[in-house]
Amino acid sequence: MKNKWSAAFQLAAVYVGTVVGAGFATGKEIVEFFSQFGVIGLIGILISGTIFAYLGSKLMRISVKLKARSYQEFTIFLFGKVIGTFINSIMLIMLVGVCAVMLSGAGAVFEEQLGISKGIGVIFTISLSLIVMMVGMKGLFAVNTFVVPIMISFSFILFFLSVQLPEFIVHIFAFTNNSGWKSIAAPFSYTALNLSLAIAVLVPAASEIGDDETVKWGGIIGGIALMFILISSHFTLIMLHDVDGYAIPMATIMKNLAPQLSWIYILVIYGEIFTSVIGNVYGLERQLSGYIKLPSILIIVFIFFISYMISFIHYGTLLSFLYPLFGYISLVFLLILWIKPIPQDQW
């Protein structure tokens, strides 16, 4: 039983690490979907956390029942062969786009926070990713298990520092002019985007564990952890004036509130971006290997090359355009996942 709980927490860490990528760790994604909407954004976070826990758990339980090796098998189960194949093609484009956002985010950390060329940052990230990916899924588990608890700790440190600022309560309950249909759609498009992208990692990870009870709790724990990180990050971000003007607002807040910890936090942000790069490329390689009969390392190099070319678009521009677009496209995935029963089981 002890080993099951250990595996559940490891899987939860992978879940959190996959979702907490370039946009989440830097704060840019949270601003885009939640913080710009004020108190409506907070309600959206509570809705998102509930969806993450329920549907994330269900997604992984289905993966175990199907013994699915890749998200391709999972989407064919959800949508059928014809529509599933079409969805997989869209997913392929989305994953490449998100990999580009991750690499661009890594470059932005080097450029905005370290004063080093964005290109050097992107190439360094690709090189480090190739080294870790040679270890396989064990490398992904190891990196996430190390980075995610540190990320959660820093999120709560910033939260407790933000609580002490004047007019904190006023900011929490403030309404903004941005509140409209986008603020209502945001929690659903946000969870749809992240769950549809996370299947590239969660499906093979859950199948490798292979135990229904373990992956069920891994999904629930991961979803709850994501909700608390979102809440603490949101409470921190709303205290930054002109928050949407920064590419990496969380690092700016850390420099303002706890400058002595800012360099460590930049490393943590980079670590989260790094884990998401590995996770997405791993999922892409799994799918492409079914179509392209080449060694895995060559497929991975090809993925990185395409992502590298796209990553030189400005990070903020890339995220603000691609993430909401992919979120709306993914809403159909969220709906079908909610409707579809777990095979040979009752939820």
HUSUL-V277691 format. One line per field, one symbol per residue. ss: DSSP state (a for helix, b for strand, c for the rest). A space follows every 50 residues. Layout:
# HUSUL-V277691
ss=???
This chain:
# HUSUL-V277691
ss=caaaaaaaaaaaaaaaaaaccaaaaacaaaaaacaaacaaaaaaaaaaaa aaaaaaaaaaaaaaaaccccaaaaaaaaacaaaaaaaaaaaaaaaaaaaa aaaaaaaaaaaaaacccaaaaaaaaaaaaaaaacccaaaaaaaaaaaaaa aaaaaaaaaaaaaccccaaaaaccccccccaaaaaaaaaaaaaaaaaaaa aaaaaaaaaccaaaaaaaaaaaaaaaaaaaaaaaaaacccccaaacccaa aaaaaaacaaaaaaaaaaaaaaaaaaaaaaaaaaaaaacccccccaaaaa aaaaaaaaaaccccaaaaaaaaaaaaaaacaaaaaaaaacccccccc
